[in-house]
Amino acid sequence: MSVDRHSPAVQLARRMLINRETGHPSRPQPVTLLLGPVGSGKTTALEAIRRDLGWGVVHAGFDFGQGGRAGTIDVLTKLAYGLSSKWRNRPKPQFVRFTIALIAVQAELSGRNRDEDLAQLKSLLNSFHGIIWTPALDRALDTLTETAKATGLVEPPYADLFRQTLPHLVRNIRPRLGKALRSLADFPNAEGRSPFDALLELNRLAHGSARDAKAVNEWLMAAFLGDVRENHPRMAKPEEKSPCTCDISPQRRHWHNWVVVLDDVDHAGGTEFLADLIAARERYAVQHPNDREAHDALLVIATSGRWHDDWGTAWLAPWKPASGAPPAVRPIADCEEASYDDWANPGSGALDSPYYPVRISPQSIGRIARILDSGARTPKVTLAHRATGGLPSAVEQLAGRLRASDAREGDRDLLTTDPRGEQDP
């Protein structure tokens, strides 16, 4: 692969990619946060990471900055759809638990007669368990979508996305209902109920008089992570010719994480989604203390242009001086120096954290010179560095113009006149 302008972020993703070595238990994964101001290239860095992962690593993404508030259900639906795509030389992931829970949440049940509701829910699930897709199933999905919109389970801007992705998820639940149903009853709110009674309780929490949106999100997040744990072992080994340059000897067989990239988590819904994910991980670890696979295999890489108070418990905010910080609070590493070991081994007295904030650094003069295909001490490189402060996005905007220019000391119009003779937009 050619050197990418955002190779520090790409290299960080590669360093974080190992889930475990063969014969060893899975290891916990952080929520890695790429922090930087507007123009620092956060979105471009995520795009570069996704290009580098290519077909060799299972991955999906969500952009919280695309407009409207995204709820946890909206994000999970989009991620499940992306992760369950067809991956080269690999079986297709099946988000059976999540899809069943999603159908149960959106089923329009009366809530007055248990037996009638149970029969209706079973009939609905069985209809999706058939072999042939019929117009009746399309009508059923339309009803589920309208119910989700009417009750606020799906945020209005994402209703169309939900309707588009649900058929894909539903088609994958057909072969394997039984095991998934049993695991969906393994949740505190189910209180020991049978699987279908547990789904009725989930529906009641979504629609009934005791409506509890937080509990619904918890249940769906647990179902989603349960599907990840089941599917991951079949799809985790590095593929031949995949972008595997992990910091590990080739002779030591290992498994990759799946990767979820989340852009602009400082926008509405982003930090709430991360908090739901982390809470679900912690609950599962407490409930399954002896499970070697207790840690799901999702490496989350998110971007944010703002600092959030949740991250400040264990990490020093970027603008605060390290000299007066408590010893338990850790300084944030630059992208080039960040690594899994830096997060996982905080050192004596330092606090553990499920988050791993990392700073996107300005481009150095040397890197700007490589982008411009020029010597490090030429006028155009000096100009680009001074004009942009090294912000990757700003450097990228100027690169095309400056490559085509013969910059000389004293020139005053390089940034105001397009080399093709057009006015600067």
VENURWO-V912144 format. One record per pair of residues at least 12 apart in sequence whose ideal C-beta (glycine too) atoms are under 8 Angstrom apart, sorted by the first residue. I is the first residue (numbers start at 1). GAP is how many residues later the second one is. Records with the same first field share a line. If there is no record, write none. Layout:
I=GAP + GAP
This chain:
1=51 + 242
3=367
4=44 + 47 + 48
5=36 + 39 + 43 + 358 + 362 + 366 + 387 + 390 + 391
6=35 + 38 + 39 + 42 + 386
7=41
8=326 + 327 + 328 + 352 + 353
9=25 + 36 + 37 + 39 + 40 + 326 + 351
10=35 + 38 + 39 + 42
11=325
12=20 + 323 + 326 + 327 + 346
13=36 + 39 + 40 + 246 + 286 + 288
14=38 + 229 + 231 + 232 + 233
15=231 + 232 + 323 + 324 + 325
16=13 + 14 + 16 + 241 + 283 + 285 + 323 + 324
17=40 + 227 + 229 + 239 + 240 + 242 + 282
18=228 + 229 + 230 + 236 + 237 + 238 + 239 + 322
19=213 + 217 + 235 + 236 + 237 + 238 + 278 + 280
20=234 + 235
21=227 + 231 + 232 + 233 + 234
22=230 + 231 + 232 + 233
25=267 + 268 + 270
26=266 + 267 + 268 + 269 + 270 + 271
27=268 + 317
28=253 + 267 + 316
29=228 + 266 + 267 + 268 + 269 + 270 + 271
30=270 + 310 + 313 + 314 + 323 + 324 + 325 + 326
31=243 + 246 + 247 + 269 + 271 + 323 + 324 + 325
32=267 + 268 + 269 + 270 + 306 + 311 + 324 + 326
33=232 + 269 + 270 + 271 + 278 + 322 + 323 + 324 + 325
34=12 + 267 + 268 + 269 + 270 + 301 + 324 + 326
35=268 + 269 + 270 + 272 + 283 + 297 + 322 + 323 + 324 + 325
36=267 + 269 + 323 + 324
37=268 + 354
38=267 + 355
39=349 + 352 + 353 + 354 + 355
40=320 + 322 + 351 + 352 + 353
41=319 + 350 + 351 + 352 + 355
42=221 + 222 + 261 + 262 + 263 + 318
43=220 + 221 + 260
44=348 + 349 + 352
45=258 + 315 + 347
46=15 + 215 + 217 + 255 + 257
49=210 + 212 + 252
50=211
52=191
53=190 + 206
54=188 + 189
55=32 + 33 + 184 + 187
56=182 + 183 + 185 + 186 + 187 + 188
57=185 + 186 + 199 + 200 + 201 + 202
58=25 + 29 + 32 + 35 + 177 + 200 + 201
59=23 + 24 + 199 + 200 + 201 + 202
60=18 + 19 + 21 + 22 + 23 + 25 + 199 + 200 + 201
61=18 + 21 + 199 + 200 + 201 + 202
62=13 + 16 + 17 + 198 + 199 + 200 + 201
63=199 + 200 + 201
64=198 + 199 + 200 + 201 + 202 + 203 + 204 + 205 + 206 + 209
65=198 + 199 + 202
67=90
68=87 + 88 + 89 + 90 + 200
69=86 + 88 + 199 + 200
70=85 + 87 + 88 + 198 + 199 + 200 + 203
71=82 + 83 + 84 + 87 + 146 + 198
72=145 + 148 + 149 + 197 + 200 + 201 + 204
73=29 + 32 + 75 + 80 + 81 + 143 + 144 + 147
74=80 + 81 + 84 + 87 + 88 + 195
75=187 + 194 + 198
76=22 + 144 + 145 + 148
77=25 + 77 + 81 + 84 + 85 + 88 + 89 + 92
78=80 + 83 + 87
79=145 + 181
80=15 + 18 + 19 + 85 + 89 + 144 + 147
81=84 + 87 + 88
83=12 + 145 + 175 + 177
84=84 + 85 + 88
87=148
88=151
89=150
90=144 + 145 + 149
91=143 + 144
92=80
93=79 + 134 + 138 + 142
94=78 + 79 + 81 + 82 + 133 + 137
95=74 + 77 + 129 + 132 + 136
96=76 + 77 + 80 + 81 + 84 + 131
97=83 + 86 + 87 + 126 + 127 + 129 + 130
98=71 + 122 + 125 + 126 + 128 + 129
99=67 + 70 + 71 + 73 + 74
100=25 + 73 + 77 + 80 + 81 + 84 + 99 + 123
101=83 + 98 + 101 + 118 + 119 + 122
102=64 + 67 + 118
103=21 + 22 + 25 + 41 + 67
104=17 + 95 + 96 + 98 + 99
105=43 + 48 + 97 + 98 + 101 + 111 + 115
106=38 + 39 + 41 + 42 + 47 + 100
107=13 + 14 + 17 + 37 + 40 + 96
108=35 + 39
109=12 + 91 + 94 + 98
111=92 + 93 + 96 + 97
114=86
117=83 + 86
118=78 + 79 + 82
121=75 + 78 + 79 + 82
122=74
124=16
125=52
127=13
128=12 + 42 + 45 + 46
129=44 + 45 + 48
130=44
131=43
133=34 + 38
137=30 + 33
138=29
141=22 + 25 + 26 + 29
142=21
144=22
145=14 + 17 + 18 + 21
148=14
151=55 + 56
153=53 + 63
155=114
181=14 + 15 + 18
182=13
183=40 + 43
184=14 + 15 + 18 + 35 + 39
185=12 + 13
187=31 + 32 + 35
189=12 + 13 + 16 + 26 + 29 + 30
202=14 + 17
205=14
217=59
218=58 + 61 + 62 + 65
221=55 + 56 + 58 + 59
222=58 + 61 + 62
225=52 + 55 + 56 + 59 + 71 + 73
228=30 + 68 + 69 + 70
229=64 + 67 + 68
232=23 + 26 + 64 + 65
233=22
235=23
236=19 + 20 + 21 + 22 + 61
237=16 + 18 + 19
238=16 + 18
244=12
255=42
257=40 + 41 + 42
258=39 + 40 + 41
259=39 + 40 + 41 + 42
260=38 + 39 + 40 + 41
261=39 + 40 + 41
262=12 + 38 + 39 + 40 + 41
263=39 + 40
264=39 + 40 + 41
265=37 + 38 + 39
266=38 + 39 + 40 + 42
270=32 + 34
271=37 + 39
274=26 + 28 + 81
275=35
277=21 + 23
278=76 + 77
281=14 + 15 + 73
282=72
284=12
310=45
311=42 + 44 + 46
312=17
313=16 + 38 + 40
314=14 + 15 + 16 + 32 + 36 + 37 + 38 + 39 + 41
315=14 + 15 + 16 + 17 + 38 + 40 + 42
316=13 + 14 + 15 + 16
318=14 + 41
327=22 + 23
328=21 + 22 + 23
329=21 + 22
330=16 + 17 + 20 + 21
332=25 + 26 + 27
333=25 + 26
334=24 + 25 + 27
335=23 + 24 + 25 + 26
336=25
338=18 + 20
342=14
343=13
360=32
361=29
362=27 + 28 + 29 + 30
363=22 + 25 + 27 + 28 + 29 + 32
364=26
365=16 + 17 + 20
368=13 + 16 + 17 + 22 + 27
369=12
371=24 + 25 + 28
372=12 + 27 + 30 + 31
373=30
374=29
378=29
379=28 + 29 + 30 + 32
380=22 + 25 + 27 + 34
383=19 + 24 + 31 + 32
384=14 + 15 + 18
387=28
398=17
401=13 + 14 + 17 + 18
402=12
404=15 + 16
405=14
